[in-house]
Amino acid sequence: MLALTKAAERLSVTVRHGRVTGLRREGGRVTGVILERDAVACSTVLLALGPWSSETSAWIDVPIEVRPLKGQILRLQAPGPPVACSVG
């Protein structure tokens, strides 16, 4: 992620950090992103929250029926001593 951020900054992208709390809308169009302590004007927004996308339903007045599911972790019981590191 750090390499992607640095590459984007080399292309004159401004990276903003902060928790998004909503969208600013005007006449049915998104005109900005509202952060906890600031706002960013824009003409286009991409909601890329993966399994947490349903949290944005109220921002766009559209139900988003996506929920995080448990199941990404596989646990095995194997003979011998436990593995001393995380394997991804």
The 8 nearest C-alpha neighbors of each residue, nearest first, counted from 0:
[[1, 3, 2, 4, 5, 6, 7, 14],
 [0, 2, 4, 3, 5, 6, 7, 8],
 [3, 1, 5, 0, 4, 6, 7, 8],
 [4, 2, 0, 6, 1, 5, 7, 8],
 [5, 3, 1, 7, 2, 6, 0, 8],
 [4, 6, 8, 2, 7, 3, 1, 9],
 [7, 5, 3, 9, 8, 4, 2, 10],
 [6, 8, 4, 10, 12, 9, 5, 3],
 [7, 9, 12, 11, 5, 10, 6, 4],
 [8, 10, 6, 7, 11, 5, 12, 4],
 [9, 11, 7, 8, 12, 6, 5, 13],
 [12, 10, 8, 9, 13, 7, 6, 14],
 [13, 11, 8, 7, 10, 14, 9, 4],
 [12, 14, 8, 11, 15, 7, 10, 4],
 [13, 15, 12, 16, 8, 4, 7, 5],
 [16, 14, 13, 17, 39, 12, 34, 18],
 [17, 15, 14, 18, 34, 19, 13, 35],
 [18, 16, 34, 19, 15, 35, 36, 37],
 [17, 19, 34, 35, 20, 16, 33, 36],
 [18, 20, 34, 33, 21, 17, 35, 32],
 [19, 21, 34, 33, 35, 18, 22, 32],
 [22, 20, 33, 58, 19, 32, 23, 34],
 [21, 23, 32, 33, 31, 58, 24, 29],
 [22, 24, 31, 30, 29, 32, 33, 21],
 [25, 23, 29, 30, 28, 22, 27, 26],
 [24, 26, 28, 27, 29, 30, 23, 31],
 [27, 25, 28, 24, 29, 30, 23, 42],
 [26, 28, 25, 24, 29, 30, 59, 23],
 [29, 27, 25, 24, 26, 30, 42, 23],
 [28, 30, 24, 23, 31, 25, 42, 22],
 [31, 29, 41, 24, 42, 23, 40, 28],
 [30, 32, 40, 23, 41, 39, 22, 29],
 [31, 33, 22, 39, 38, 23, 21, 34],
 [32, 34, 38, 21, 22, 20, 19, 37],
 [33, 35, 19, 37, 38, 20, 36, 18],
 [36, 34, 18, 37, 20, 19, 17, 33],
 [37, 35, 34, 38, 17, 33, 18, 19],
 [36, 38, 34, 35, 33, 39, 17, 32],
 [39, 37, 33, 34, 32, 40, 31, 36],
 [38, 40, 32, 31, 41, 33, 37, 34],
 [41, 39, 31, 30, 32, 38, 42, 23],
 [42, 40, 31, 30, 43, 39, 44, 32],
 [41, 43, 30, 29, 44, 31, 40, 28],
 [44, 42, 41, 45, 29, 30, 31, 28],
 [45, 43, 46, 42, 41, 29, 32, 31],
 [44, 46, 47, 43, 48, 32, 42, 29],
 [45, 47, 48, 44, 52, 55, 49, 43],
 [48, 46, 49, 45, 52, 51, 50, 44],
 [49, 47, 52, 51, 46, 50, 53, 54],
 [48, 50, 51, 52, 47, 65, 67, 46],
 [49, 51, 67, 66, 52, 65, 48, 53],
 [50, 52, 48, 49, 53, 54, 66, 67],
 [53, 51, 48, 54, 50, 49, 55, 65],
 [54, 52, 63, 55, 56, 51, 65, 64],
 [55, 53, 52, 56, 51, 57, 63, 58],
 [54, 56, 58, 53, 57, 52, 59, 21],
 [57, 55, 62, 61, 53, 58, 59, 54],
 [56, 58, 60, 55, 59, 61, 54, 62],
 [59, 57, 55, 56, 21, 60, 22, 61],
 [58, 60, 61, 57, 56, 55, 22, 62],
 [61, 59, 57, 56, 58, 62, 55, 63],
 [60, 62, 56, 59, 63, 57, 58, 55],
 [63, 61, 56, 64, 60, 53, 57, 59],
 [62, 64, 53, 56, 65, 61, 52, 55],
 [63, 65, 53, 62, 66, 52, 56, 50],
 [66, 64, 53, 63, 50, 52, 67, 51],
 [65, 67, 50, 51, 68, 64, 53, 52],
 [68, 66, 50, 51, 69, 65, 49, 52],
 [69, 67, 70, 66, 50, 71, 65, 51],
 [70, 68, 71, 67, 72, 66, 73, 50],
 [69, 71, 72, 68, 73, 67, 74, 66],
 [70, 72, 69, 73, 68, 74, 67, 87],
 [73, 71, 70, 74, 69, 87, 75, 68],
 [72, 74, 75, 71, 70, 76, 69, 87],
 [75, 73, 72, 76, 77, 71, 70, 86],
 [76, 74, 77, 73, 78, 72, 81, 82],
 [75, 77, 74, 78, 81, 79, 73, 80],
 [78, 76, 75, 79, 81, 80, 82, 74],
 [77, 79, 80, 76, 81, 75, 82, 74],
 [78, 80, 77, 81, 82, 76, 83, 75],
 [79, 81, 82, 78, 77, 83, 76, 84],
 [82, 80, 83, 79, 77, 78, 84, 76],
 [81, 83, 84, 80, 85, 86, 79, 77],
 [84, 82, 81, 85, 80, 86, 79, 87],
 [85, 83, 82, 86, 81, 87, 80, 74],
 [84, 86, 87, 83, 82, 81, 74, 72],
 [85, 87, 84, 82, 83, 73, 72, 74],
 [86, 85, 84, 72, 73, 71, 74, 82]]
